[in-house]
Amino acid sequence: MAAATRLQSSFAGRSVLVTGHTGFKGSWLCEWLLMLGARVTGFSLPPPTTPALFDQLDLAPRITHVLGDVRDPGALSACVRAAQPDFIFHLAAQPIVRLSYREPVETYATNVLGTVHLLEAVRTAARPCTVVCVTTDKCYENREWLHAYREEDALGGYDPYSSSKAAAELVTGAYRRSFFQKDAISGVALASGRAGNVIGGGDWALDRIVPDCMKALDRGEPIAVRNPHATRPWQHVLEPLGGYLTLACTMAEARASGDPARVAACASAFNFGPHLDSNRNVGALVTELLKHRSGTWLDQSDATAPHEAGRLNLAIEKAFHLLGWQPVWGFERTIAETVRWYVEAVSAGAADFTRAQIRNYLAEATAARQSWAL
């Protein structure tokens, strides 16, 4: 029998709570955790789209599936107490920039107070655990700089979504320093993960570029592109999820070692973005996607549309040096694997195809001798 990997050693047989588990990233994370042998509890609203990856993976009967709203502190606290988690990944959020303009109150209530409710539930449960709160690259005060944002750069946000995620980072930092920092070894170790623009199979959300592309091509229509010149750090969904798992694993190992300096270094904010050459504009992404599916696209830039950032890059040196994490797939491979999912997963079976992509990704990370995958 092969020796267990670092991730298997950390998560096999452990209780893991995932908020937002019915969403795109949450569904991928639950599948990966099940493959690692974890006992998964999910807390979330019903799947936000039809179809939904959560349903395509048939996750409900395979985990402890709890329907609830992070804006309901009592329900969330009850779930935390019942799950008795060793690890928590807080992904529940209102994740769409354009929707945040239409529903700002809901966005702030979910993204900011939802984080408060989760961390307060953890504090009052008084159970030792390792917690990763997930935010976004958009939490930074975007100066439209050429250089990449580092974890110590100023937080901010032009729109309700971005600023709500910056506020969630401030909440996370405040709870860490106020309640968890002194007892991080024996109590709660709390970190946050800031991902780039995540794409991958099974995303069916509105107002996201890849789902919009696939739906238009399925209809035989040109792809309408709102912001062709906007530059983003594109990454496959498995990249940040591997980062979150590695961060949680490393924090747990640091706690077990009893080294307070190591725990303090890991219980902090981390960027999980792609290599610099994956920072491309939306037009380049659509052009690359059309190498794998026939079709055309139209520039439908609208000067009157709600503001969205024009340029955004993430620096990932901290994750590399402290966690041993770095991306596995480049830009072209990310697009190819994403399109493959939409083209092949239906006939191959979404669950089987998704698990195969996770195994292939891990095999390539292992072949590249990335320490987190060994």
N, C-alpha and C positions, 0 to 999 in steps of 0.2 A: 504494500500500500504506500502511495506517495506521501511524503511529509506534508503536513498542512501548511498553507501559505500564511503570511502575516495576517491577511484579512480573515481567512478562515479561523485562525487561532483566536482572533479578537471577537468575532461575531457568532461563531457556531454555538448553538444552544443558548445564546443570550437573548434577553428581552429587548426588543428595539421598537420604539414608538416613532412613527412617521406622521407628522401633520401634513395635510395637503396630499394625502396618498392617492386620491382619485384623479389628480391632475397628470399632466404629461410627464414631468420630471419625477413626481412622486411614484407613478406607476413603474417607470424604469427602475427606480431605486428599490421599490418593494421586490421586484423580480430578482434583482441582483442580490438583495439580502436573503431571499429564500434560497437562492443557489449557494450562498455561503453557510446555510444551515441555521439562520437566525429565526427566532420566534417573533413574528412581526405583528404589531398592532397599528392600525391606521385610524386617524381621526380627521374627518373632513366632511364638507358638503358632498352631495351626490356628484357624480362625474359632470363636468361643466359643458361637455359637448356630446353630440351624437353624429358619428360614432365617437367612442372614447377608448383610449388605449387600455384603461382600467378594465373595461368590459371585454375587450379583445383578448386580454391576457387571462381572463377568468380569475381575477385575483380575489374577489369577495369570499369564496369558500375556502381559500387557501391561507388566509390570514384572519386575525381578529378585526373585523371590519366594523368600525363605529362611525355612524353618521352624526355629525355635529358641526357646530359653527364656532370658530375661535373667538368670535365676539360674545360668546356665552361662557363666562368664566366658570360657572358652576359645572357645566357639562364637561368642559376641558379638564378641570381639576379632578372630577370623578374618573375620567379616563386615565389620567396620569396615575392616580392612586391604584386603579384596578390593574393597569399594565405593569406596575412596578418595574419601570424600564432601567436597563443598564446603559442604554444609549437613547438619545432623542435627536431626530433630525426634523427641524422646524421649517417646512417648506410652504405651509398654508399661506396664501397671499392672493390679492387681486393683482395679476401680473401684466396687465395690458396698459401701455401708455395712453393710447387714444381713449380707452374706456375711462381712464382716470379723469379725463376732462369732462366726461359726461356724468360720472358718478364719483366726485371727489370725496364726499363724506364717507361713502362705503369703502373707498380705497384707504383713507386714513384709519377708519375704524378697524378694518381687517389687518392692514399691514403694521400699524403702530400699536393699537390697543390689543390686537391679536397676539403680538409678541409679548406685550406686558402680561397678558393673561397666561400665556404659556410659562413664562419665567416665574410668575407668582405662584402658579401651580407647582412648579418644580421646587420653589423655595419652601412652600408650606408642606409639601410631601415629605421633606427632610430625608430623601433617599439619595445615597451616593449614586451619581450617574455622570455621564459624559454627554454634553449637549452641543450641537452645531446648529446655529441659526443661519439660515440661507437668505442672502439679500441679492445684490446685483451690482454690475459695473456702473450702473446709472446712479449709484448713491453718492458719487463724487460731485463736487461743484465743477461743472464742466466748463472749462475755459477754451474749448476747441483747440487745445494744444496739439502739437505734433508728437510730443513725447508721451510716454505711457504713464498712467496714474499709479502711484504707489500707495500702500496701505496707510501711510502717515499723511497723505494729502487731505486737504479740507473736504469735508462732506457738504452736500448741498442738494440742488435739484431744481430745475426750472418748472417742471410740471408736477401735478399731485402725486403721480406714481413715483417718480424719482425722489422727490423730497420725502415721501412716506418711507421709502427704503433707507434714506439717510437717517431719518428719525428712528427707524427700527435699529439701526446700528448704534445710535446714541443710547437707546434703551438697553441694548445688549451690553454695551460698555459700562453703563451705570449699574446695572444689576451685577455684573461681574465684580466691579470694584466695591460696591456697597455690601454685597451679601455672600459672594462665593470665593473671592480671591484668597482670603486667609485660610480657608479650609479646602482648597482645590484638590489636595491629595486624598483626603478622607471624605470629602463632601461632593460638591458639584464643580466640574471643570467645564467652562463655557467659552466657546469660540464662535466666530462667524466666518462664512464663506461668501465671497463676492465673485460671481461667475460672469463670463462674457455673454455674447448673444448665442444662446443655445438652440441648436437645430437637431433634427433626428426623426426617425420614423415614428409614426403614431401621434404626432402633434396635429390636432384638428381645430385649433383655436382660430377665432376670427382676428383679422388685423395682424397676422404674423406672416412674414414673407414666404416661407416655404409652404405652409398650408394653402396660402392664397395661390401660389404657383401651381401646386398639384391639382387644386380644385379647378382652376382655369383650364389647365391642360386636359383634365378629364372631360370638361365640357366642350373641348375643341376650340377654345377662345384664346386670344392673346393674353398674356399676363400683364395686368395693369400695375406699373411700378410707381409708387408715390414719391420715393426719395432715392433716385438712382445714384446720386453722388454721395450719399451718406455712408461713412466708413464705420464698420463695426468689427469687433474681435469675434469672428465666427468660430464656433467649436461644436463638435458632436456632443450630444447629451451625455455620453459615457465619460467624457473628459472631466467635467466638474463633479459628476457623481463619484468618480474615482478619487477626486480631490477631497470631497467631503468624507468619504469612507477612510481615506488615508489620514486625514486630520483627526477624526475620531479615534482611529486605531492608535495613532501616535500619542494622543493625549492619554489614552488608557494605559499604554505602555509606560509613559512618563509617570503617571500616578502610581503604577505598580512598582516602579523603581524607587519611589520615595524621594525623587530629586526635585525640590521646589523650584529651582531655577529653570529646569527643563519644562516643568508643567507651566510655569508662568510664560515661557517663550511660546509654547504651543496654544495656550488658552488666550487667544488674541484673534485679530482679523487677518484673513488670508485672501489674496486674489487667486482665482483659478481661471486663467485665460489661455488662449492659444499662443503658439509661436508668432513672432512679429509678422512673418510673411503671410499669415492668415488674416491679417487686418486688411480687408478688401471692401470696396464700396458695393452697394446693393446691385448695381448694374453688373459688376463682375461676378457676383454670386449667381444672378439669374442666367448670365451667359454660360457659366460653368454648368449649371443645372441642365440647360438645354443641350449640352453635349450628350446627356443620357436619356433625354426624352425630346421628341421632335415638337417644335412649336415656335412661337415668336413672343416678343414682349413689346409693350408700348410705354413710352415715357409719359406718365400722367402726373407730373409735378404740379403741385397746386400751391401757389404763393399764399393763399388764404387759409391753408390747412393748419391745424394746431401745431405748435412748435415741437419738433423732435430734434435731438442732438445731431449735428453734422459729422462730428468726428469723436471717436472714443476708442482708446486703447488701454490695456492693462499690463502692468509690470508683474512678472511672476517669479522673480528671483527669490523672494522670501519663501515661497512654497517649495522651491527647488532645494534651497540650502537647509531649511529646518525640517522639511518633511520628506525630502527625496522624491518629490512629485514633479513631473513635467508631462506635457502633452504627448500623445502617442501618434495620432493621425494628423496629417497636414490638411490644408484647405481642400485640395482636389479629392483626397481620399474621404474626407468628411462629407463632401457633396455626393460622391459616388455611393457611399454606404447609406446615406439618407434616401436617395432616390431608389436604391435597391429595395429598401424596406417597403416603400409605397408600391413598387411594382410587383414584388415577389411575395410579400408577407401574406397577402390574402390567399394565394394558392398554396403556399407552403405551410400556412397556419401561423398566425401572428405570434403566439406564445413560443412555438418552436423556433421561429425565425429570430425572435428577439433574444432568446437564450443563446442561439448560435452566434449572434453578433456579439453578445457579451463574452462568450468563450473565445471568439476570434480576437477580440480586443485585448483580453487578458493574455492570450498566447503571444501576441505581438509585444505587449509590454514586458512579458517575461523574457522573450527572446532578446529584447533590447536591454535586459539586465536592469530594469527600473526597480529600485529597492522596494517600493511599495507593493509590487506585484509578486515578489518572490516568497 
